[in-house]
Amino acid sequence: MMKKSLLSISSRAGSEPLNETGQLSALFLCLGILFAAAPGSTPAQDTGRPYKVRINRDTFGVPHVIGTTSADVGYGLGRAQCEDRVVDVVYNLHAGSGRLAELAGQQYLDNDREARLLRNTRQAKRDWLKLSPGLRRLIEGYVHGVNDWLAAHPNAVPVKVKPFTPIDVIAWHRKVMMLSTVTIATADGNRAVGKPHPGTPPGQSNSWVVSGRKSITGRPLLLIDPHWPITGHLQLYEGRLKGGCMDAWGFMLVGTPLVGLGATPAAAWTFTAGGADSSDAYALRVNPDNPNQYEWDGEYVPMEVRQETLRYRDGKEIKEIVETFRYTRHGPVATNKQGEPYAARHGNWNHALTMEQFWRMNTARNTVEFKAALAMDRLSYFNVTWATTEGHIGYVQTGEVPRRSKVYDWEKRIPGWTSKSFIEGNIPFAQLPQVENPPTHFLQNCNVAANVITPGLDFTKADFPPGALYGHYGAYRARGQRATLLLSKATKLDLDSAGKIVFDTYVPPADIWIPIIVQSVNETSGNPRAVMKATRILEEWDRHADANSSGATIFRFWRMACDELKDTRAGRDAFHVDNNRKLRGKSLIALNRAVVDLKNRYGRIDVPWGQIKRHQRGNQEWPLSGDGLGRLGLDTLRATSGVKFSSDNTLINRGGQSTVALVFLGKEPKIHAVVAFGQSNVPDSPHYSDQAPLFVNGQLRSVKWNAE
């Protein structure tokens, strides 16, 4: 059943961003029930341009936004996002431009400092006119929709909010797209020159695609499974967008009007973390007599120095502080944990054009246009898995990889005082690791390196420019190995058989460690009775982390006990584990500690996993299966999270598997999807948690492509 709303809204729209200090208001007419005014709200004024858009909400409240133009679509989406997630919309559009503290308090000044240091707003203004006209109209319509909704609902947020501009949208999108590249540079910056690269957290997400040879439809089938927060401002938003040259469905960041992971009649795509190395950190020699100068080829040269005023809320008052930001020819200057300055060279630093790439992916009409969109290479750190309706499947490890020389080891900090280390430009897109239409008829990236995304690849890091083959290189990844095994065996995947792979709870690390645990117990006399019982349960366990499994519980607690042990490889997965007496001794210590921990918390050791692992929304709770990577987690394809015990000794799911979809490609894609809770974050909405029962049971709902 569809809920329909026809809007014919008047508001200003042009080719330039709105003036941030200008007043934006509108008179809106609602035919239907979707945008009923909040109690006490007043109509706004008509300022000129009509938007004609229909918003049909499906059974689960997902908006199908249908307009004549991209501006219409943007306008309707802005209003729909506000109706479902207004607090997150307002939060995000302040965060990207470095104005969050003036909204929410002094504790957000660090966010604002980073946003200002990265020049999100400045770069967005510079690149505004470089965006395609249709994209500019989409963004303008979106902010008009947001502003009009806020004007009509003045009590929706607890503080008065200035009208947003398109620049706020671009700045927010840029901030999120730079998260990984900033993380890499920060990690580099915390090591002395010449020390080994510290690496970055592995990140999580699953993706795979099969060709028509392995799909029941004869066309490609793609999995979208980002491992992402299930609540909060980064929680993804589902929508169907149709108007102008837009015809897309998928998940997007709140505060933006473009599908980030999704499908069109021409293509489908998804991302996982772990792309190319797009960042470097340069050690600086700062003039001891002048902090605004640094050494360059034997002499001190000036930095670019900018001062900006940051505002923050203190009760009812707005206070101000002045911050100084410095830049070298490499990029912005930061300080590491040792108090040493370094300059960061970030991917995405010199532009704010990532939204343009997403726009072209959203609007591509065929394989050639979709691949041309990918070749823009404006994504700084992602594995992209994709397919087209024409039958192609592919993968690329994206990243704006600097054109590095081979003189330096770029996985260490680099001297920033010599022109010999200076980089100009990036390598061509064609030199990034990528695979298309493999003879295996499938590709998977469950946070694995590019050279193991399908069997039979023979390239290595040495075959690419420095930093191009980077993410997860050489690392053991249980999910990737499990996906490869299942996809290799797959023949004609349909919804049922593909869904079993998506929600698979098999625990590959158990294959490594249970034989070692059992051996450690058998070769040791005098083990406590509870330890012997735990060992029997592990031996009989089917090695699935299902909600009713006590074997999963014992193995999880053993892994957590291993995580607390120092100077040992026990519980730490690898392609090869040296099974020696010392390792077995540590494994037995961990088992004893796990048994004690279980008895102290629950009074027994045979506790079903779903009694501990919980999915929670408000006052509702459900038992949950699967597990992620944290604290040596079970690392199942069903990668649900939870590493900190609550007061009642449960592990509450906070993220990981969050927004899942299977896309059967076609002119009208057949999509089956589910999100962790529901479309709305409004507690009294019928769509606050209506998808949670499906999610915990590993079920997908059908997504109707045309809901007109």
C-alpha positions in Angstrom: 0.0 0.0 0.0 1.4 3.4 -1.0 0.9 6.7 0.9 0.9 9.5 -1.7 1.6 13.2 -1.4 1.5 15.6 -4.3 3.4 18.8 -3.7 3.3 22.0 -5.8 5.7 24.2 -3.9 6.9 27.7 -4.6 10.4 28.7 -3.6 13.5 30.4 -5.1 15.9 28.4 -7.3 18.8 29.6 -9.4 22.2 28.7 -10.7 24.1 30.1 -7.7 24.1 28.9 -4.1 21.7 30.5 -1.7 23.0 33.4 0.5 23.6 31.8 3.9 22.3 34.8 5.8 19.2 35.2 3.5 15.8 34.2 4.6 14.2 31.2 2.8 10.5 30.5 3.2 7.7 28.9 1.3 4.1 28.2 1.1 3.5 24.5 0.7 0.3 22.7 -0.2 -0.2 19.1 0.9 -2.6 16.9 -0.8 -2.6 13.8 1.4 -1.1 13.2 4.8 2.7 13.0 4.3 3.7 16.5 5.2 1.2 17.5 7.8 2.4 20.7 9.6 3.7 20.3 13.1 1.5 21.7 15.9 2.1 25.4 16.2 3.8 25.8 12.9 2.9 28.7 10.5 2.7 28.8 6.7 5.8 30.4 5.0 5.8 32.8 2.1 5.8 32.1 -1.6 9.1 33.3 -3.1 8.7 32.3 -6.7 9.6 28.9 -8.2 7.2 26.0 -8.1 8.5 22.5 -7.4 6.3 19.7 -8.6 7.1 16.4 -6.9 5.2 13.4 -5.6 6.5 11.4 -2.7 5.0 7.9 -2.4 6.0 6.0 0.7 5.9 2.3 0.5 4.7 -0.2 3.1 7.9 0.4 5.1 7.9 4.2 4.7 10.7 4.3 2.1 10.2 7.5 0.0 9.8 7.2 -3.8 10.5 10.8 -4.8 9.2 11.5 -8.3 9.5 14.8 -10.0 9.8 16.4 -13.4 13.3 17.8 -13.0 16.3 17.0 -10.8 15.4 20.1 -8.8 12.0 18.7 -8.0 13.6 15.4 -6.9 16.1 17.3 -4.6 13.3 19.3 -3.1 11.1 16.3 -2.3 14.1 14.4 -0.9 15.1 17.2 1.4 11.6 17.3 2.9 11.5 13.5 3.2 14.8 13.3 5.0 13.7 16.0 7.4 10.5 14.2 8.1 12.4 11.0 9.0 15.8 12.3 10.3 15.6 16.1 10.9 18.2 16.1 13.7 20.7 14.3 11.6 20.1 16.6 8.6 20.7 19.6 10.7 23.7 18.1 12.5 25.4 17.0 9.2 24.9 20.2 7.4 26.6 22.1 10.2 29.4 19.5 10.6 30.8 19.7 7.1 31.2 23.5 7.1 32.7 23.6 10.6 29.7 25.1 12.4 28.6 22.3 14.6 29.8 23.8 17.9 27.6 26.8 17.4 24.7 24.4 17.2 25.6 21.8 19.9 28.3 23.2 22.1 32.0 23.4 22.9 32.5 19.6 22.7 32.2 19.8 18.9 35.0 22.4 18.4 37.4 19.6 17.4 35.1 18.7 14.5 34.9 22.3 13.5 38.7 22.8 13.6 39.2 19.8 11.3 36.4 21.0 8.9 38.0 24.5 8.7 41.5 23.1 8.4 40.4 20.9 5.5 38.8 23.9 3.8 35.5 22.1 3.1 33.5 25.3 2.6 36.2 27.1 0.7 36.8 24.3 -1.8 33.0 23.7 -2.2 32.6 27.4 -3.2 35.5 27.1 -5.7 34.1 24.1 -7.4 30.4 24.9 -7.4 30.3 26.0 -11.0 32.4 23.0 -12.1 29.5 20.7 -11.2 27.0 19.6 -13.8 24.0 21.9 -14.1 21.6 19.0 -13.3 23.6 18.3 -10.1 23.5 21.9 -9.1 19.8 22.0 -9.5 19.4 18.8 -7.5 21.4 20.3 -4.7 19.6 23.6 -4.8 16.3 21.9 -4.7 17.4 19.7 -1.8 18.4 22.7 0.4 15.2 24.5 -0.5 13.3 21.4 0.6 15.2 21.2 3.9 14.9 25.0 4.6 11.2 25.0 3.8 10.5 22.0 6.0 12.4 23.7 8.9 10.5 26.9 8.3 7.2 25.1 8.5 8.3 23.1 11.6 10.2 25.7 13.8 10.0 23.5 16.9 11.5 20.4 15.2 15.0 21.2 16.5 15.7 22.9 19.9 17.7 25.8 18.5 17.1 28.3 15.7 18.8 27.2 12.5 19.9 29.5 9.7 18.9 28.5 6.2 21.3 26.1 4.6 23.0 26.6 1.2 24.2 24.1 -1.4 27.7 24.8 -0.1 26.8 23.1 3.2 25.8 20.0 1.3 29.0 19.8 -0.7 31.1 20.5 2.4 29.4 17.7 4.3 29.8 15.2 1.5 33.5 16.2 1.2 34.1 15.8 4.9 32.8 12.2 4.9 34.6 11.3 1.7 37.9 12.4 3.3 37.5 10.4 6.5 39.8 7.6 5.4 42.4 9.8 3.8 42.6 11.9 7.0 42.9 8.7 9.1 45.9 7.5 7.0 47.7 10.8 7.1 47.1 11.1 10.9 48.5 7.6 11.4 51.6 8.4 9.3 52.1 11.6 11.2 52.3 9.9 14.6 55.5 8.0 13.6 59.0 9.4 13.4 60.7 9.7 10.0 61.7 6.3 8.7 59.7 4.3 11.2 57.4 1.6 9.8 54.0 2.6 8.6 51.5 2.1 11.5 48.7 1.0 9.2 45.0 1.9 9.7 42.1 0.0 11.2 40.9 -2.7 8.8 37.4 -1.4 8.4 34.5 -3.6 7.5 32.0 -4.2 4.7 31.0 -7.0 2.4 30.4 -6.8 -1.4 30.2 -9.4 -4.1 28.9 -9.7 -7.6 28.3 -12.6 -9.9 27.8 -12.6 -13.7 24.7 -13.9 -15.4 26.3 -17.3 -15.6 25.9 -17.7 -11.8 22.5 -15.8 -11.5 19.1 -17.3 -11.9 18.1 -14.3 -14.1 21.0 -14.6 -16.6 22.1 -11.1 -15.6 24.5 -9.9 -12.9 23.6 -10.0 -9.2 25.2 -7.6 -6.8 25.3 -7.5 -3.0 25.3 -4.2 -1.2 26.4 -4.8 2.5 28.3 -1.8 4.0 29.3 -2.3 7.6 28.3 1.1 9.0 26.7 2.7 12.1 23.0 1.6 12.5 22.1 4.8 14.5 23.4 8.3 14.6 24.2 11.0 12.0 26.1 8.5 9.8 23.2 6.0 9.6 22.4 5.6 5.9 19.1 6.7 4.3 17.1 4.7 1.7 15.3 6.3 -1.1 14.1 6.0 -4.7 14.7 9.1 -6.9 13.2 9.7 -10.3 13.1 12.9 -12.3 15.1 14.7 -15.0 17.9 12.3 -15.7 17.7 10.8 -12.3 16.4 7.2 -12.1 18.0 5.6 -9.1 17.4 3.7 -5.9 19.8 3.1 -3.0 21.3 4.3 0.3 22.7 7.7 0.8 24.2 10.0 3.5 21.6 12.1 5.3 22.4 15.7 4.3 23.0 14.8 0.6 20.7 14.1 -2.3 22.6 11.4 -4.2 22.6 7.7 -4.0 25.9 6.5 -2.6 25.4 2.7 -2.9 22.6 1.5 -5.2 21.2 0.8 -8.6 19.8 2.3 -11.8 18.4 0.7 -14.9 21.9 0.7 -16.2 24.2 -0.3 -13.3 24.6 -1.2 -9.6 27.5 -0.5 -7.3 28.7 -0.7 -3.8 31.8 0.1 -1.7 34.0 -1.5 1.0 36.8 0.2 3.0 40.3 -0.5 2.0 41.3 1.4 -1.2 44.5 2.8 -2.5 46.9 4.9 -0.4 45.9 8.5 -1.2 47.7 10.2 1.7 51.2 11.0 3.0 52.6 12.8 6.0 55.6 15.0 5.6 57.9 15.7 8.6 58.6 19.5 8.9 61.5 21.5 10.1 59.9 24.6 11.5 61.9 27.8 12.0 62.5 27.9 15.8 62.3 31.7 15.6 59.1 31.8 13.5 56.4 29.2 13.7 55.0 30.4 10.4 58.1 29.3 8.4 59.4 25.9 7.4 62.6 24.7 5.8 62.6 24.1 2.0 65.7 23.2 0.1 68.0 24.8 2.7 66.1 28.0 3.5 63.1 29.0 5.5 60.0 29.8 3.4 56.6 31.1 4.6 53.6 29.0 5.3 50.2 30.1 4.3 48.6 31.3 7.6 44.8 31.8 8.0 42.9 32.8 11.1 39.2 31.9 11.4 36.6 32.6 14.0 34.9 29.6 15.5 31.6 30.0 17.3 30.3 27.7 20.0 27.2 27.5 22.1 27.5 27.9 25.9 24.0 27.7 27.3 22.0 30.4 25.7 25.1 32.4 24.7 27.2 32.1 21.5 30.9 32.6 22.2 33.8 33.0 19.8 37.4 31.9 19.6 40.0 32.6 17.0 42.0 29.6 15.5 45.1 29.8 13.4 45.5 27.3 10.5 48.8 26.8 8.6 49.5 25.2 5.3 52.6 24.2 3.3 53.0 23.3 -0.3 52.2 19.7 0.7 48.9 20.5 2.5 47.5 21.4 6.0 49.8 21.4 9.0 48.9 19.3 12.0 50.6 18.2 15.2 51.2 14.5 16.2 50.9 13.0 19.6 54.5 13.9 20.4 53.8 17.6 19.6 55.8 17.4 16.3 54.4 19.3 13.3 53.8 17.6 10.0 52.1 18.4 6.7 49.4 16.1 5.3 48.9 15.4 1.6 45.3 14.2 1.4 43.4 12.6 -1.4 40.5 14.9 -2.4 42.5 17.9 -1.1 42.5 20.0 -4.2 38.8 19.6 -5.1 35.2 19.1 -4.0 34.1 17.1 -7.0 33.3 13.7 -5.5 29.6 14.5 -5.7 30.1 15.1 -9.5 31.4 11.5 -9.8 28.4 10.2 -7.8 26.1 12.2 -10.1 27.6 10.6 -13.2 27.3 7.2 -11.6 23.7 7.9 -10.7 22.9 9.1 -14.3 25.0 6.8 -16.5 22.9 5.1 -19.2 25.2 2.3 -20.1 28.5 0.5 -19.3 30.6 3.0 -21.2 29.2 6.0 -19.3 29.3 4.2 -16.0 33.0 3.2 -16.4 33.7 6.8 -17.5 32.2 8.0 -14.2 34.5 5.6 -12.3 37.5 6.9 -14.3 37.0 10.3 -12.8 38.8 8.8 -9.8 37.5 11.3 -7.2 37.1 8.6 -4.5 40.0 8.6 -2.1 39.8 5.2 -0.4 37.3 2.6 -1.5 37.0 -0.8 -3.1 34.3 -0.4 -5.7 32.4 -3.5 -6.9 30.0 -2.9 -9.8 27.8 -4.5 -12.5 25.9 -3.3 -15.5 22.6 -4.4 -17.0 24.6 -5.1 -20.3 26.2 -8.0 -18.4 29.6 -6.7 -17.2 30.9 -7.1 -13.7 34.0 -5.3 -12.3 36.1 -4.1 -9.4 38.5 -1.3 -8.9 40.6 -0.3 -5.8 40.1 3.5 -6.1 42.1 6.3 -4.7 43.7 9.5 -5.8 47.2 8.0 -5.7 50.0 10.5 -5.8 52.6 10.1 -8.5 55.2 9.0 -6.1 58.8 8.3 -7.0 60.5 5.1 -6.0 63.3 6.9 -4.1 61.4 7.0 -0.9 59.5 4.3 1.1 56.0 5.9 1.0 54.8 3.6 3.8 57.0 5.7 6.2 57.0 9.4 7.0 58.7 11.5 4.3 61.1 14.4 4.7 59.1 17.6 4.0 62.1 19.9 3.7 63.3 18.9 0.2 61.9 19.3 -3.3 63.1 15.7 -4.0 60.1 14.4 -2.1 57.5 16.8 -3.5 54.7 15.3 -5.5 52.6 16.9 -8.3 49.7 15.1 -9.7 48.2 11.6 -9.4 48.7 8.4 -11.3 46.2 7.6 -14.1 43.1 5.7 -13.2 44.2 2.9 -15.6 47.1 2.2 -13.3 44.9 1.3 -10.3 44.2 -2.4 -9.5 41.0 -3.4 -11.3 39.4 -6.6 -12.7 36.6 -6.9 -15.1 34.6 -10.0 -16.3 36.8 -12.7 -14.7 36.6 -16.3 -15.9 35.4 -17.3 -12.4 32.2 -15.2 -13.0 32.4 -13.6 -9.6 34.2 -11.0 -7.6 34.1 -10.4 -3.9 35.6 -7.8 -1.6 34.9 -8.4 2.0 37.8 -6.1 3.0 40.4 -8.1 1.2 43.3 -7.0 -1.0 42.7 -6.4 -4.7 44.8 -9.4 -5.7 42.5 -11.9 -3.9 39.1 -10.7 -5.0 38.6 -13.8 -7.1 40.7 -17.0 -7.7 43.4 -17.0 -10.3 44.8 -13.4 -10.1 48.6 -13.3 -10.3 49.4 -9.6 -9.8 51.2 -8.2 -6.7 52.1 -4.9 -5.1 55.2 -4.7 -7.2 53.2 -4.6 -10.4 51.7 -1.2 -9.5 52.9 2.3 -8.7 53.7 2.9 -5.0 50.5 2.9 -2.9 48.2 1.7 -5.7 47.7 -1.8 -4.3 47.4 -1.0 -0.7 44.3 -1.8 1.4 44.4 -5.1 3.3 47.4 -6.3 1.3 48.7 -9.6 2.6 46.2 -9.7 5.5 44.1 -12.7 6.6 40.4 -12.0 6.1 38.0 -14.7 7.2 35.0 -13.2 5.5 36.8 -12.9 2.2 37.8 -16.6 2.3 34.3 -17.7 3.3 32.7 -15.6 0.5 35.1 -17.0 -2.1 34.3 -20.6 -1.0 30.6 -20.1 -1.2 30.6 -18.1 -4.5 32.9 -20.6 -6.1 30.3 -23.3 -5.4 27.3 -21.2 -6.4 25.5 -21.9 -9.7 22.2 -20.2 -10.4 21.8 -17.9 -7.4 18.2 -16.9 -6.6 16.9 -14.8 -3.7 17.0 -17.8 -1.3 20.4 -19.1 -2.1 22.0 -15.6 -2.3 20.4 -14.7 1.0 22.0 -17.6 2.7 25.4 -16.2 1.7 24.5 -12.7 2.8 23.5 -13.8 6.3 25.9 -16.7 6.6 27.0 -17.1 10.3 29.8 -19.7 9.8 32.9 -18.8 11.9 36.1 -19.5 9.8 38.5 -18.7 12.7 37.0 -21.7 14.6 38.6 -24.0 12.0 42.0 -22.6 13.0 41.6 -22.5 16.7 39.3 -25.2 18.0 41.8 -28.1 17.2 44.5 -26.1 19.0 42.2 -25.5 22.0 41.2 -29.2 22.2 44.8 -30.3 21.9 45.8 -27.9 24.7 43.1 -29.4 27.0 43.9 -33.0 26.1 47.6 -32.7 26.9 47.0 -31.0 30.2 45.8 -33.0 33.3 43.7 -31.6 36.1 41.5 -29.3 34.1 38.4 -28.0 35.9 35.1 -29.7 35.1 33.7 -26.5 33.5 36.7 -26.3 31.2 36.2 -29.9 30.1 32.5 -29.2 29.5 33.4 -26.1 27.4 35.8 -28.1 25.3 33.1 -30.7 24.6 30.7 -28.0 23.5 33.3 -26.5 21.2 34.0 -29.9 19.7 30.3 -30.6 19.0 29.6 -27.0 17.8 28.6 -26.7 14.1 30.7 -23.5 14.0 27.9 -21.2 13.2 27.2 -18.0 15.3 23.5 -18.5 15.4 21.4 -17.0 18.2 20.7 -20.4 19.8 24.4 -21.5 19.8 26.3 -21.9 23.1 29.4 -23.0 21.2 29.5 -19.5 19.6 29.3 -17.9 23.0 32.2 -20.0 24.4 34.4 -19.4 21.4 33.6 -15.6 21.5 34.6 -15.4 25.1 37.7 -17.4 24.4 38.6 -14.8 21.7 38.0 -11.9 24.0 40.2 -13.5 26.6 42.9 -13.9 24.0 42.6 -10.3 23.1 43.6 -9.4 26.7 46.7 -11.7 26.6 50.0 -10.0 25.8 52.9 -11.3 23.8 51.0 -14.1 22.1 49.5 -15.0 18.8 46.7 -17.0 20.4 43.4 -16.1 18.9 45.0 -13.9 16.3 44.1 -15.2 12.9 46.7 -15.7 10.1 47.2 -17.7 7.0 49.6 -19.9 8.9 49.5 -20.5 12.7 52.5 -22.1 14.3 50.9 -24.7 16.6 53.5 -24.9 19.3 53.4 -25.7 23.0 53.7 -22.1 24.1 50.7 -21.1 21.9 48.7 -24.0 23.2 49.5 -22.9 26.8 48.2 -19.4 26.1 45.1 -20.9 24.5 44.4 -22.9 27.6 44.9 -19.9 29.8 42.4 -18.0 27.7 39.9 -20.9 27.9 40.1 -20.9 31.7 39.6 -17.2 31.8 36.6 -17.4 29.4 34.9 -20.1 31.5 35.4 -18.0 34.7 34.1 -14.9 32.9 31.0 -16.7 31.7 30.2 -18.2 35.1 30.7 -14.8 36.8 28.4 -13.0 34.4 25.7 -15.7 33.8 26.1 -18.4 36.4 26.8 -21.0 33.7 28.8 -21.5 30.5 26.2 -22.9 28.1 24.6 -19.6 27.3 22.9 -19.1 23.9 24.7 -16.5 21.8 21.4 -14.6 21.2 20.9 -14.1 24.9 24.1 -12.1 25.0 24.2 -10.6 21.5 21.2 -8.2 21.2 19.6 -5.9 18.7 18.0 -3.0 20.5 15.7 -0.1 19.5 14.1 1.9 22.3 12.5 -0.5 24.7 12.5 -3.3 22.1 15.1 -6.1 22.0 15.7 -9.1 19.8 18.3 -11.9 19.9 20.9 -11.5 17.2 23.3 -13.8 15.3 26.7 -13.2 13.7 29.6 -11.1 14.9 32.2 -8.7 13.6 36.0 -8.1 14.1 36.2 -6.1 17.3 38.1 -7.7 20.2 39.0 -10.7 18.0 35.4 -11.2 17.0 33.9 -14.2 15.2 34.3 -12.5 11.8 31.2 -14.0 10.1 29.8 -12.8 6.8 26.9 -11.6 9.0 29.1 -9.0 10.6 27.0 -7.6 13.4 28.9 -5.6 16.1 29.0 -5.3 19.8 32.2 -5.3 22.0 31.3 -3.5 25.2 29.1 -5.1 27.8 26.1 -3.2 29.0 25.0 -3.3 32.7 23.0 -6.4 32.2 25.9 -8.2 30.5 24.6 -8.0 27.0 26.4 -7.0 23.9 24.3 -4.5 22.1 24.6 -4.3 18.3 25.9 -0.8 17.3 26.8 -1.3 13.6 28.4 -3.5 11.1 25.8 -5.1 8.8 23.3 -2.3 8.6 21.8 -1.7 5.1 21.6 -4.8 3.0 20.4 -5.3 -0.6 20.6 -7.9 -3.3 20.2 -6.3 -6.8 19.3 -8.5 -9.7 20.2 -6.2 -12.6 17.7 -5.4 -15.4 15.9 -2.5 -17.0 13.8 -2.6 -13.9 16.2 -3.9 -11.3 14.7 -6.5 -8.9 15.9 -5.4 -5.5 15.5 -7.1 -2.1 16.7 -5.1 0.9 16.5 -4.6 4.6 17.8 -2.0 7.1 18.6 -2.6 10.8 15.6 -0.8 12.3 13.4 1.3 10.0 13.1 4.3 7.7 12.3 6.8 10.5 14.1 7.9 13.6 10.9 9.4 15.1 10.0 7.0 18.0 6.3 7.2 17.4 6.6 6.5 13.7 5.3 3.1 12.5 8.6 2.9 10.6 10.8 3.4 13.7 11.6 -0.3 14.0 9.3 -2.2 11.6 12.2 -3.8 9.7 14.0 -5.0 12.8 12.2 -8.4 12.9 13.2 -9.0 9.3 16.8 -7.9 10.0 17.3 -10.2 13.0 15.9 -13.2 11.1 18.0 -12.6 8.1 15.2 -11.7 5.8 14.9 -9.2 2.9 11.8 -7.3 1.7 11.0 -6.7 -1.9 11.6 -3.2 -3.2 9.2 -2.0 -5.8 11.0 -0.2 -8.6 8.0 1.9 -9.9 5.7 3.0 -7.2 3.7 5.7 -9.1 
